[in-house]
């Protein structure tokens, strides 16, 4: 398998920097990635993380997952990107430093666009388009904390749901809408696609080992589900709850310090039940109580920091579809 100048023969690994464009100053823009090319034939799985320069947790464990894999025991190929947005990482920001664009808001990219659009286009065509499955690992940066596997309405929902359940996260959320991400584009193109939301917020400090373990398990479980790797699924959960989302609560009311009740995550709530509140940052008065507009189960994800960007999800609710035991 070869991507750009990175080549791994059957039964071997390779690491390098995939050149995906040049800046106005003619500096090359790279995406660091690993290839594990198995000794046997099989599907191609792309695992990517760090489209935001602040979503660093996956990069703490994903290179170790590559080290753990023996190509002789792998069927098919794994393409793994630990941290895609290198310029955002260098400058400690969400968007690309080159053109202030979010790499996961550009769809399949654009060969004639800005540097970030060119990067996404070249990467998408070389890595994602020929693949069979995509695992897009996301975290909540410093503002949110998540533990669910998201499945888009686009494409083959059942195929993606089966992959999502196999990851071993506590919840699978069906019905994610169009978000201009590479993952949504891949779902439209017929791949099995999961947007795995793991960690963020206090996780790096308080739950690092658990979160990194869940990222590791998600990658290896995806490979097992696809027939790329032998062995049983690994998880710290006994079962996976599958929900279909019906409500996403965003910051639309009063602004101030926003506190969401994290003890409700994973639990059923009734319509009108409080989910959190907004407090005045200077007087301390309660400005708004955030309530569930409809009954349902609270998704394991949402705001974890009292001051969040405008596009940050505060909470999500869904209806129970099923609960699957993990074999």
N, C-alpha and C positions, 0 to 999 in steps of 0.2 A: 504494500500500500504506500502511496506517495501523495503528500499534500505539499505543494510548492517544492522546497528543497529538503523536506523532511520525509525520509523513506524508511520503512521497516519491512524487511523481508518476512515471509511466513515463519512463525516461531520466534519472533524477535520483538524488541521494543525500540522506540526512538523518541528523542525529545529535541525540539528546536523551536524556532520562531518563524511562524508563517507570515511572510510579508504580504500585507493586504492593502497596500496603497502607499502614496507619498504625500507629504504635507506641501503647503505653499512654498516652504523653504527647501523642498526636495529631500526632506528627511524621511527615511522609511518608517512606516507604521507597522508594527508587528503584533501578532497574537501568539503568545507562548502556548504550545500544546504538546501533548504526549500521544503517541500511537502505540497500542499493544496489538500486534498482528498475530493472531492465534495460529497454531500449527494446523488446525483443521478448518474446513469451510464452515461458514455460518453467517449470521446477520452482522450488520454494522450498527453499533450503538454510539451515538454522540452524547457525551456528558459535558455540559458547559456551566460555568458559574462566573460570577463577578462582572456581569454586564454593567452594574453600577460599581464605580471605583471604591465605594465604601462597604461593599458586601464581601468582606475578606474572610469570613469564617471557613467557607469551603476550601480555600487555598491552604488552610492549615492542615487539612487531612487528605485532600485528593492526591497529591504527589505520593503520599504513603500508600494509598490504595494501589497506585501503579506499581510501587515496589513490591507489594504483597502478591501481585499476580504473576504467575508463571506462564509465559506464552505457550509452552508445550501443553498446558491444560486448558487452553482457551480455544473455542471455536468461533470463527469470525473475527471481527476487529472492533476495538474500542478506541475512539478518538476522545481525548479528555482535555478540556481547557480549564485550568484551575482558577484563573482570574483574567477575564477577557479585556477589561478596560484598564490597560496598563497606564495610560496617561492620567485617567481619573484617580487611580491608585497613587501615582507619583505626587499628585497635587491635592490629595485628600478631598476629593469631591465626587459627587454622583455622576455627573456628565463627563464626556470626553473633554479633555483640556484643549484639544485641537480646534473644535468648532462648537463646543457647549451643547452637544446633542447626546441624548440618552441612547445607548447602543441597543436597548431593548424597546425602543419606540420607533424603529425604522423599518419594520417588516423584513423584507428580503434585501433591503438596501437598494442602492442605485449606482450603477457603474459610472454615471456622469455627474453624480452629486458631490457633496462635500466629502472630506476625508473619512468621516465616520460612516457615511452612506456607502462610500467605496469599500471600506473595510468589511462592513457587514455583507455587502454584495459578494465580494470575492470569497469570504469565508463561507457564506451560505451555499454558494454554488459548489465550492470544493468539498465541504465537509457534510453539510446537512442534506442538501438535495439528493445525493446518491445513497443516503443512509436509510435504515429501516426503522429506527427509533431515536427519539431525542429525550433526554432527561435534562431539563433546564432547572438548575438549583438556584434558588433565590433566598435571601434573608431579609430581615426588616431593617437593615442598617442599624443606626442607633435609636430609631424611632418606634419600631414595632417588633413584636415577637410572635413567631409562627411555628406551627407544626401540623401541616396538612399537605396533601398532594392534590393539586388542581388539575382538572380535565376540562378541555374546551368543548363547547357545543359543536364546533366545526369538525369536519372529518369523521373518522371512524371512532365514535365515542366508546363503543364497547371494547375495542382493541386497546384504546388508551386507558380505559377504566381497569381492565384486567392487569395492565402493567402497573397502574397506580396502586392497586390493592397489594400487589406483590412487593412493593417497596417497604411495607411494614410500618408506615407512619400511622398515628392513631386515627386519622380521618382522611377520607377521600371526598373532595368536593366537585360535583359535576356541574356543568352549565356555565363555566367561565365564558365570558363574552370576548368579543374582538378587542384587543389591546395594542395592536400594531407591533407585537413582539415577534421575534424570530420563531418562538414556539408556536404561536397562533398560525403563522404562515406555514410552518411545517405540518401542523394538523390539517390545514386546508389542502396541503399537498399529499395527504394520505399516510403520513408516518404515524406510528404510535408515539404519542407525545404526553409527557407529564411535566407540569410546572410544580416542582417540589419546593414548598416554602418551609425552610428549616432555620430556626435561630433568629438572631438579631436582638436589638434592645439590650436587656441585661444578660443575654445568653452567654456572650463571650466571657463575662466575668463570673456569673453565678452557675451556669449550666454547661460549661464548655465541654466537658467529657461526654455528657449525654448527647449534646447536639452534634459533636463531631462523630460520635458513634452512630448516630442516626444517618448522617451523611454517608459514612462508609457503608453501612448496611444497605442504604438505598441503591448505591451503585452496584454492589455485588448481587443484591437481590434482583435488580433489573437484568443483570447478565444471566442469572439463573433462570429467571422467567423466560428469557428469550432463547434459552438452550445454549448459551455461550459458555456456561460454567456449571460444573456439577456441584451438588450439595444442597442442603436444606436452607430454606429462607431463615434469616436471622432478624429478630426484632425484640424490642423490650415491651411490646404490646402483645396481648393474647389474641386480640381481634382488631379488625378495622371497621370503623363505622363509615358507611357511604351515605353522603347527603347530596341533595340537589339544592343549590343555593337559590334563595328567592329574594334576599335583601342584603344590600351592601350599604352600610352607614358611613358616610363621609362627613368631613367638617363643613356643614352647611348652615348651622345656626350661630349661636353666640361664640365668640372667640375669647380665649383666655387660657387658663390652665385646664386641660382636659384629662379627666381621670376615668378610665374604663375599669369595670369590675372584672378582673381576670379570673376570679373564682367561679364565674359563670361559664367559662369556656368549656365546651364539651357537654353542657347541661341543657335541658329543655327549659324554655321560658315561655310565658304567656304574652299575648299582645298587651302592650301598655306597661309591661314590667320594666323597671329601671335597669339600664345597662351601664350607666355611668353619669357623670355630670361635668359641667363647666363652671369653674370658679374664677371670680375676678382676681387678677394677679396682684392688685394693690389693696383693695378693700376687703377681700376675702369672702365677699358675698357669693352665694350660689346664683349663677346667671341662667342656667338651663339644666334640666334633667333630661338625659338622653334615654329614650324609651324604645322598646321593641315595637315597631309598627305592626308586626304580625308575629304570631307564635311560631316557635321552631326551636331547633337546636343551635346553640352558639358554636360557631366554628373556632377551632383552636388557632386563633390568630387575630391580630389587631394591634392598636396603639399601645405602647408601653412607656412612652415618654410624654410628659404633660404638654409640651409644646411641639406640635407636629407640622410638617409641611402640608399645604393645602390638598395635595393629591394623595395623602396617606389615609388608608382605610382605618376607620375606628373599630368597626366590628362587622361581622358577616353572620347571617343566619340562613338555615336551610331546613328542608324536610327530610326525614329519615327515608332512605331507599332500602337499605339492608345493612346487616352486620355480618361480616365474614370472619370466621375463625381462621387464624393463621396456622397452617399445617406445619 
